[in-house]
């Protein structure tokens, strides 16, 4: 479009001269010196039509490019998010024992937020600025080829500057992401133990810890802004040299009659744009590379080894009524939380008959909870056999096994949602069955007194539900 305007401007200047000459020619015709009059060609409609077509084409192409960039970035971010969540949900218990909650929250919030918000914009800016630089160099080189001679050392200078800046920005971004994990951990722990913090009047101590961790997380950001300013000063100086070289070469070409003034103005305007775009492309490329750190961290969580829930060859599919009686047999069972750790259960043998109520006693760390986790195959049982109603649980698909067993945890859990959802997450029961279950769990009167009854919305962080009621809710579930 700029070339079209420059050509239009140049033709308009020439058109004025031709019009003056044609006016004299027509005057001579009037005086009888010419055999026929001469017409002045009108090119205004031609250039307006061409400029309109180019403008419409630019709008359509820009809209298509923006739409493609948005849709592609959204799809990529969604796919990576779904893969990460899928793997984390299927991760073994050991993963959550060894991974701080703040680190997982940082992946979900900080890194995924970078993929959703920062990476698409920076990538689009890098591509757009890069294409503008290429088009500007080509345009100025076509107008005045001498410009390329001065651009060679400037391009070399830009290359070394961006190489230094990118390495620094990438590592600062990595450090910043690492420093944010303690902040998320502190927030999670503070929200979870807010009543305890207030009971011991430890608000000031926790506030001080939070401020210290926030300060640590802001240090890399401060250095990042300093590095960006360092690069900006040098690139602005190099941009001034670009304008000088373009202006000098264009003026020299104009003085020798190689180009018209309109084309000289176009070359200088492109050189001014090039100064801004050079800074944008280096900055955007460095940010894209820094955002790729988040991509790497999210991808690492997408490769966490997970438990196998699907049915595989060799599985045993028990009947629909399994377990009917509830006979549990343990034969020389040994289990551990990880292959690198010592066993928590060693050669345990027991026979629990149907209908028996069994209590397991022992000191802290003796393996009481570990034995329960072994029944759900939540830890590694590397030796022995556990049978329920004669069925080896190691051959039962994991989803099927855990759906047939029930547990009331020591720390009961309520989900964000209605009471109906907390009682029946899979929506397998109607309201009559839920009310009967609430009556058995001695919660019917409590729920009946609520305004929305089964539709009452429960927010765990704000709920003031006694632990006893939570246990009863888990019992019904």
C-alpha positions as CSV (number, residue, x, y, z in Angstrom):
1,X,0.0,0.0,0.0
2,X,2.9,2.4,0.8
3,X,4.4,1.7,-2.6
4,X,1.0,2.4,-4.2
5,X,0.7,5.8,-2.5
6,X,4.3,6.7,-3.4
7,X,3.6,5.8,-7.0
8,X,0.4,7.8,-6.9
9,X,2.2,10.8,-5.4
10,X,5.0,10.6,-8.1
11,X,2.5,10.4,-10.9
12,X,0.5,13.3,-9.5
13,X,3.6,15.5,-9.5
14,X,4.4,14.5,-13.1
15,X,0.7,14.9,-14.0
16,X,0.8,18.6,-13.0
17,X,3.7,19.2,-15.4
18,X,1.9,17.3,-18.2
19,X,-1.3,19.2,-17.6
20,X,0.6,22.5,-18.0
21,X,2.1,21.3,-21.2
22,X,-1.2,20.1,-22.5
23,X,-2.9,23.4,-21.7
24,X,-0.4,25.1,-24.0
25,X,-1.0,22.5,-26.7
26,X,-4.7,23.0,-26.6
27,X,-4.2,26.8,-26.8
28,X,-2.1,26.2,-30.0
29,X,-4.9,24.0,-31.3
30,X,-7.4,26.9,-30.7
31,X,-5.1,29.2,-32.7
32,X,-5.0,26.6,-35.5
33,X,-1.5,25.4,-35.0
34,X,-2.5,21.8,-34.2
35,X,-4.8,19.5,-36.2
36,X,-6.7,18.2,-33.0
37,X,-6.8,18.9,-29.3
38,X,-4.9,16.7,-26.7
39,X,-6.7,15.2,-23.6
40,X,-5.3,15.2,-20.1
41,X,-5.3,11.6,-18.8
42,X,-7.2,11.3,-15.4
43,X,-5.6,8.6,-13.2
44,X,-7.2,9.5,-10.0
45,X,-10.0,6.9,-10.3
46,X,-7.4,4.3,-11.1
47,X,-5.3,4.9,-8.0
48,X,-8.4,5.3,-5.7
49,X,-9.7,2.0,-7.0
50,X,-6.4,0.3,-6.5
51,X,-5.9,1.7,-3.0
52,X,-9.4,0.7,-2.0
53,X,-8.8,-2.9,-3.2
54,X,-5.5,-3.1,-1.4
55,X,-7.1,-1.7,1.8
56,X,-9.9,-4.3,1.7
57,X,-7.4,-7.1,1.0
58,X,-5.2,-5.9,4.0
59,X,-8.2,-5.9,6.3
60,X,-9.3,-9.4,5.3
61,X,-5.8,-10.9,5.5
62,X,-5.2,-9.2,8.9
63,X,-8.5,-10.5,10.3
64,X,-7.8,-14.0,9.0
65,X,-4.3,-14.0,10.5
66,X,-5.5,-12.7,13.9
67,X,-8.3,-15.3,14.0
68,X,-5.9,-18.1,13.0
69,X,-3.4,-17.0,15.7
70,X,-6.1,-16.8,18.4
71,X,-7.7,-20.1,17.6
72,X,-4.4,-21.9,17.3
73,X,-3.1,-20.5,20.6
74,X,-6.3,-21.3,22.4
75,X,-6.3,-24.9,21.1
76,X,-2.6,-25.4,22.0
77,X,-3.1,-24.0,25.5
78,X,-6.2,-26.1,26.0
79,X,-4.5,-29.3,24.9
80,X,-1.5,-28.8,27.1
81,X,-3.8,-27.9,30.1
82,X,-6.0,-31.0,29.6
83,X,-2.9,-33.3,29.3
84,X,-1.4,-31.8,32.5
85,X,-4.6,-32.1,34.5
86,X,-5.2,-35.6,33.1
87,X,-1.8,-36.8,34.3
88,X,-1.9,-35.1,37.6
89,X,-5.3,-36.6,38.5
90,X,-3.9,-40.0,37.6
91,X,-0.6,-39.5,39.4
92,X,0.2,-41.9,42.2
93,X,0.0,-41.0,45.9
94,X,3.8,-40.7,46.1
95,X,3.7,-37.7,43.7
96,X,1.6,-35.7,46.0
97,X,3.7,-36.7,49.0
98,X,6.9,-35.4,47.4
99,X,5.5,-32.4,45.5
100,X,4.6,-29.3,47.4
101,X,1.0,-28.0,46.9
102,X,2.4,-24.6,45.9
103,X,4.4,-26.1,43.1
104,X,1.3,-27.7,41.6
105,X,-0.7,-24.5,42.0
106,X,2.1,-22.6,40.3
107,X,2.0,-24.9,37.3
108,X,-1.8,-24.6,37.1
109,X,-2.0,-20.8,37.7
110,X,1.4,-19.2,36.8
111,X,2.7,-21.4,34.0
112,X,-0.7,-22.2,32.5
113,X,-1.5,-18.5,32.7
114,X,1.6,-17.7,30.8
115,X,0.5,-20.1,28.1
116,X,-3.0,-18.6,27.9
117,X,-2.2,-14.9,28.2
118,X,1.5,-14.1,27.4
119,X,2.8,-16.6,24.9
120,X,0.2,-16.1,22.1
121,X,0.6,-12.3,22.2
122,X,4.4,-12.4,22.3
123,X,4.5,-14.9,19.4
124,X,2.1,-12.8,17.3
125,X,4.2,-9.7,18.0
126,X,7.4,-11.5,17.1
127,X,6.0,-12.8,13.8
128,X,4.4,-9.5,12.9
129,X,7.5,-7.4,13.7
130,X,9.7,-9.8,11.9
131,X,7.7,-9.6,8.7
132,X,7.6,-5.9,9.0
133,X,11.4,-5.7,9.3
134,X,11.9,-8.0,6.3
135,X,9.5,-5.9,4.2
136,X,11.1,-2.6,5.3
137,X,14.6,-3.9,4.4
138,X,13.4,-5.1,1.0
139,X,11.5,-1.8,0.4
140,X,14.5,0.4,1.3
141,X,16.9,-1.8,-0.6
142,X,14.7,-1.6,-3.7
143,X,14.6,2.2,-3.5
144,X,18.3,2.6,-2.7
145,X,20.5,-0.5,-2.8
146,X,23.4,1.3,-1.1
147,X,21.3,0.9,2.1
148,X,22.3,-2.8,2.3
149,X,26.0,-1.9,2.7
150,X,25.3,0.0,5.9
151,X,22.8,-2.6,7.3
152,X,25.3,-5.4,7.4
153,X,27.3,-4.2,10.5
154,X,24.0,-3.1,12.2
155,X,22.5,-6.6,11.7
156,X,25.6,-8.1,13.2
157,X,25.4,-5.7,16.2
158,X,21.7,-6.6,16.7
159,X,22.5,-10.3,16.6
160,X,25.0,-10.2,19.4
161,X,22.8,-7.9,21.5
162,X,19.8,-10.2,21.3
163,X,22.0,-13.2,22.0
164,X,23.2,-11.7,25.3
165,X,19.7,-10.4,26.3
166,X,17.9,-13.6,25.5
167,X,20.1,-15.8,27.6
168,X,19.7,-13.4,30.6
169,X,15.9,-13.0,30.2
170,X,15.4,-16.8,29.9
171,X,17.2,-17.6,33.1
172,X,15.6,-14.7,35.0
173,X,12.2,-16.1,33.9
174,X,13.1,-19.5,35.1
175,X,14.3,-18.1,38.5
176,X,11.1,-16.1,38.8
177,X,8.9,-19.2,38.3
178,X,10.9,-21.0,40.9
179,X,10.5,-18.2,43.4
180,X,6.7,-18.1,42.9
181,X,6.2,-21.6,44.2
182,X,6.9,-20.7,47.8
183,X,4.4,-17.9,47.5
184,X,1.7,-20.2,46.4
185,X,2.6,-22.7,49.1
186,X,2.4,-20.0,51.8
187,X,-1.0,-18.9,50.5
188,X,-2.3,-22.5,50.5
189,X,-1.0,-23.2,53.9
190,X,-2.3,-19.9,55.4
191,X,-5.8,-20.5,54.0
192,X,-5.9,-24.1,55.2
193,X,-4.8,-23.2,58.7
194,X,-6.3,-19.7,59.1
195,X,-8.2,-20.6,62.3
196,X,-5.0,-22.0,63.9
197,X,-3.0,-18.9,62.9
198,X,-5.6,-16.7,64.6
199,X,-5.8,-19.0,67.6
200,X,-2.0,-18.7,68.3
201,X,-2.0,-15.0,67.2
202,X,0.6,-15.7,64.6
203,X,-0.8,-13.3,62.0
204,X,2.3,-11.0,62.2
205,X,4.7,-13.8,61.7
206,X,2.9,-15.3,58.7
207,X,2.5,-11.8,57.2
208,X,6.2,-11.3,57.6
209,X,7.0,-14.6,55.9
210,X,4.7,-13.8,53.0
211,X,6.3,-10.4,52.5
212,X,9.7,-12.0,52.5
213,X,8.7,-14.6,49.9
214,X,7.0,-11.9,47.8
215,X,10.1,-9.8,47.8
216,X,12.2,-12.8,46.8
217,X,9.8,-13.4,43.9
218,X,10.0,-9.8,42.7
219,X,13.8,-9.7,42.6
220,X,14.0,-11.5,39.2
221,X,11.3,-9.2,37.8
222,X,13.4,-6.2,38.8
223,X,16.5,-7.6,37.1
224,X,14.4,-8.5,34.0
225,X,13.3,-4.8,33.7
226,X,16.9,-3.7,34.1
227,X,18.0,-6.1,31.4
228,X,15.3,-4.9,29.1
229,X,16.3,-1.3,29.7
230,X,20.0,-2.2,29.0
231,X,19.0,-3.7,25.7
232,X,16.6,-0.9,24.8
233,X,19.3,1.8,25.1
234,X,21.6,0.0,22.7
235,X,18.9,-0.9,20.2
236,X,17.6,2.7,20.1
237,X,21.1,3.9,19.3
238,X,21.4,1.3,16.6
239,X,18.0,2.3,15.3
240,X,19.2,5.9,15.0
241,X,22.1,4.7,12.9
242,X,19.6,2.8,10.6
243,X,17.7,6.1,10.0
244,X,20.9,7.9,9.3
245,X,22.1,5.3,6.8
246,X,18.7,5.1,5.1
247,X,18.4,8.9,4.9
248,X,22.0,9.4,3.6
249,X,21.6,6.7,0.9
250,X,18.2,8.0,-0.2
251,X,19.4,11.6,-0.4
252,X,22.4,10.6,-2.4
253,X,20.3,8.6,-4.8
254,X,17.8,11.5,-5.0
255,X,20.6,14.0,-5.8
256,X,21.8,11.9,-8.6
257,X,18.3,11.6,-10.0
258,X,18.0,7.9,-9.4
259,X,14.7,8.2,-7.4
260,X,12.0,10.7,-7.1
261,X,11.4,12.7,-3.8
262,X,8.3,10.6,-3.1
263,X,10.4,7.4,-3.1
264,X,13.0,9.1,-0.9
265,X,10.3,9.9,1.7
266,X,9.0,6.4,1.6
267,X,12.5,5.0,2.2
268,X,13.0,7.2,5.3
269,X,9.6,6.4,6.7
270,X,10.3,2.7,6.4
271,X,13.7,3.2,8.2
272,X,11.9,5.0,11.1
273,X,9.5,2.1,11.4
274,X,12.4,-0.3,11.2
275,X,13.9,1.2,14.3
276,X,10.8,0.5,16.4
277,X,10.3,-3.0,14.9
278,X,13.9,-4.0,15.5
279,X,13.4,-3.4,19.3
280,X,10.0,-5.1,19.2
281,X,11.2,-8.3,17.5
282,X,14.2,-8.7,19.8
283,X,12.0,-8.1,22.9
284,X,9.2,-10.3,21.7
285,X,11.6,-13.1,20.7
286,X,13.2,-13.0,24.2
287,X,9.8,-13.1,25.8
288,X,8.7,-16.0,23.7
289,X,11.8,-17.9,24.7
290,X,11.2,-17.1,28.3
291,X,7.5,-18.2,28.0
292,X,8.8,-21.5,26.6
293,X,10.1,-22.1,30.1
294,X,6.5,-22.4,31.2
295,X,5.8,-24.7,28.3
296,X,8.6,-26.9,29.4
297,X,7.4,-27.0,33.0
298,X,3.8,-27.8,32.0
299,X,5.1,-30.5,29.6
300,X,7.1,-32.0,32.5
301,X,3.8,-32.4,34.5
302,X,2.2,-33.8,31.4
303,X,4.7,-36.7,31.5
304,X,4.2,-37.6,35.2
305,X,3.9,-41.4,35.3
306,X,0.3,-42.2,36.2
307,X,-1.7,-45.1,37.5
308,X,-3.2,-47.4,35.0
309,X,-7.0,-47.2,35.2
310,X,-8.0,-48.9,31.9
311,X,-8.6,-52.5,31.5
312,X,-5.6,-54.4,30.2
313,X,-5.0,-58.0,29.1
314,X,-4.9,-60.4,32.1
315,X,-7.5,-58.4,34.1
316,X,-10.1,-60.1,36.1
317,X,-13.6,-58.7,35.8
318,X,-15.6,-59.6,39.0
319,X,-19.4,-60.1,38.9
320,X,-21.7,-57.1,39.4
321,X,-22.4,-58.0,43.1
322,X,-18.7,-58.2,44.0
323,X,-17.8,-58.0,46.8
324,X,-20.9,-59.7,48.2
325,X,-19.7,-60.9,51.6
326,X,-16.5,-59.0,52.2
327,X,-14.0,-61.7,53.1
328,X,-10.5,-60.3,53.0
329,X,-7.4,-62.4,52.8
330,X,-3.8,-61.1,53.0
331,X,-1.0,-63.6,52.2
332,X,2.6,-62.4,52.8
333,X,1.9,-58.9,51.8
334,X,4.8,-56.4,51.5
335,X,4.2,-52.8,50.3
336,X,6.2,-49.6,50.0
337,X,5.4,-46.0,48.9
338,X,8.1,-45.9,46.3
339,X,10.6,-48.3,44.8
340,X,13.5,-46.3,46.3
341,X,12.1,-46.5,49.9
342,X,12.0,-49.2,52.5
343,X,8.9,-51.3,52.9
344,X,6.2,-50.0,55.2
345,X,4.5,-53.5,55.4
346,X,6.5,-56.7,55.5
347,X,5.1,-60.2,55.1
348,X,1.7,-59.3,56.5
349,X,-0.7,-62.3,56.6
350,X,-4.3,-62.0,57.9
351,X,-7.8,-63.5,57.3
352,X,-10.8,-61.3,57.9
353,X,-14.1,-63.1,57.7
354,X,-17.3,-61.7,56.3
355,X,-19.2,-59.3,58.7
356,X,-16.3,-59.0,61.1
357,X,-15.3,-55.6,62.6
358,X,-11.6,-55.5,62.9
359,X,-9.5,-52.9,64.7
360,X,-5.8,-52.4,63.9
361,X,-3.7,-51.0,66.7
362,X,-0.1,-49.9,66.6
363,X,2.2,-46.9,67.2
364,X,2.7,-44.1,64.8
365,X,4.3,-45.3,61.6
366,X,3.5,-48.9,62.2
367,X,1.6,-49.2,58.9
368,X,-2.1,-48.9,59.9
369,X,-3.0,-46.4,57.2
370,X,-0.6,-48.0,54.8
371,X,-2.6,-51.3,55.1
372,X,-5.8,-49.5,54.1
373,X,-4.0,-47.8,51.2
374,X,-2.9,-51.2,50.0
375,X,-6.5,-52.4,49.8
376,X,-7.1,-49.5,47.3
377,X,-3.8,-50.2,45.5
378,X,-2.6,-46.6,46.3
379,X,0.9,-47.8,47.2
380,X,3.2,-50.3,45.6
381,X,2.5,-53.9,46.8
382,X,5.6,-55.6,45.5
383,X,5.0,-59.0,47.2
384,X,2.1,-61.1,48.3
385,X,-1.6,-61.3,47.4
386,X,-4.7,-59.6,48.7
387,X,-8.0,-61.3,47.9
388,X,-11.5,-60.0,48.5
389,X,-14.2,-62.7,48.2
390,X,-11.6,-64.9,46.5
391,X,-10.7,-62.3,43.8
392,X,-7.1,-61.1,43.5
393,X,-7.4,-57.3,43.7
394,X,-4.1,-56.9,41.7
395,X,-6.0,-58.2,38.6
396,X,-9.1,-56.0,39.0
397,X,-9.1,-52.8,36.9
398,X,-8.3,-49.9,39.2
399,X,-11.4,-47.9,38.5
400,X,-13.6,-50.9,39.1
401,X,-11.8,-51.8,42.3
402,X,-12.0,-48.4,43.9
403,X,-15.6,-48.0,42.9
404,X,-16.6,-51.2,44.8
405,X,-14.8,-50.2,48.0
406,X,-15.6,-47.5,50.5
407,X,-13.6,-45.5,53.0
408,X,-14.4,-42.8,55.5
409,X,-11.1,-40.8,55.7
410,X,-9.8,-39.4,58.9
411,X,-9.9,-35.9,57.4
412,X,-13.3,-35.9,55.6
413,X,-13.6,-33.9,52.4
414,X,-16.5,-31.9,51.0
415,X,-16.5,-30.7,47.4
416,X,-17.6,-27.3,46.1
417,X,-21.2,-27.9,44.9
418,X,-24.6,-28.8,46.2
419,X,-25.4,-31.3,48.9
420,X,-26.9,-33.5,46.3
421,X,-23.5,-33.5,44.4
422,X,-21.6,-34.2,47.5
423,X,-23.8,-37.2,48.3
424,X,-24.0,-38.6,44.8
425,X,-21.2,-37.2,42.6
426,X,-22.0,-39.6,39.7
427,X,-25.7,-39.0,39.9
428,X,-26.7,-42.6,40.2
429,X,-29.5,-42.1,42.7
430,X,-32.8,-40.3,42.8
431,X,-33.9,-37.9,45.6
432,X,-35.9,-40.6,47.4
433,X,-32.8,-42.7,47.7
434,X,-30.7,-39.7,48.9
435,X,-33.2,-38.9,51.6
436,X,-33.3,-42.5,52.8
437,X,-29.5,-42.5,52.9
438,X,-29.5,-39.2,54.9
439,X,-31.9,-40.7,57.3
440,X,-29.6,-43.7,57.9
441,X,-26.7,-41.4,58.3
442,X,-28.7,-39.3,60.8
443,X,-28.5,-36.2,58.6
444,X,-32.1,-35.9,57.4
445,X,-33.2,-33.4,60.0
446,X,-30.1,-31.2,59.4
447,X,-30.6,-31.1,55.6
448,X,-34.4,-30.6,56.0
449,X,-33.9,-27.4,58.0
450,X,-31.7,-25.8,55.2
451,X,-33.5,-23.3,52.9
452,X,-32.6,-25.1,49.6
453,X,-32.3,-28.6,51.2
454,X,-30.5,-30.9,48.7
455,X,-29.8,-27.9,46.5
456,X,-27.9,-26.1,49.2
457,X,-24.5,-24.9,47.8
458,X,-21.5,-26.0,49.9
459,X,-18.2,-24.0,49.7
460,X,-15.5,-26.0,51.7
461,X,-13.4,-22.9,52.5
462,X,-16.4,-21.1,54.0
463,X,-18.4,-24.1,55.4
464,X,-18.9,-24.2,59.1
465,X,-20.0,-27.8,59.0
466,X,-18.9,-29.9,62.1
467,X,-16.5,-32.7,61.4
468,X,-19.1,-35.2,62.6
469,X,-21.5,-34.2,59.8
470,X,-18.7,-34.4,57.3
471,X,-18.0,-38.0,58.4
472,X,-21.7,-38.8,58.1
473,X,-21.7,-37.3,54.6
474,X,-18.7,-39.4,53.6
475,X,-20.4,-42.4,55.1
476,X,-23.5,-41.9,52.8
477,X,-21.3,-41.2,49.8
